[in-house]
Amino acid sequence: MLLRRPLSFAALIAVAVILVIGLVARLAMLGGHNHGALIGGPFSLVDGDGKTVTDADFRGRYMLVYFGYTFCPDVCPTTLADEAAALGKLPPAEAARIQPLFITVDPERDTPKVVKSYAAAFYPRMIGLTGSVAQISAVERAYKVYAAKASDGKGGYSMDHSSIIYLMGPDGRFLAHFAHGVSVDQMAAQLHKYVSGS
């Protein structure tokens, strides 16, 4: 008789993370005219200078939004470097119409000063945003972002989080997403398509 061992807590968490990321990707694919309201919406956060920033401040520009954290060992730096490279492939006039935003999922450690220098290290015009735990939780819900603390077993923690770049239109509506692993050329081509209207 084959006995099944119960799943460990870590395994259950891993399964939950996979399911949530799958749901986020599915919702992102629904982001057309009829479903765009599913992702994004109003937010109020704090920039690197300690000033309140809202989604309305970026009207008229495309937003390229990524959620991560500055202590991230690999996924965030790789994704942000690819994003910066894709922006660098665009004609300067098109790149100027896109505002890249880095929103932390770790507001307890990522202060305004920290997110400012972190974001600028990848792309000079990238704006780092943080806020209170409540503010970050609200914007995570709006963008269907998964994020949760994971103990490192040494008294510290890392952050498990979904890794998706969101492209929002000049009116603030969701247009497209870029999943983790998308190539720089693919991202640049899609950004050019939306911004140029071709």
Helices and strands as residue ranges (DSSP letters): H 9-29, G 36-38, E 44-46, E 52-54, G 55-58, E 62-68, H 75-89, H 92-95, E 98-104, H 112-122, E 127-129, H 133-142, E 147-151, E 157-161, E 164-168, E 174-179, H 184-196
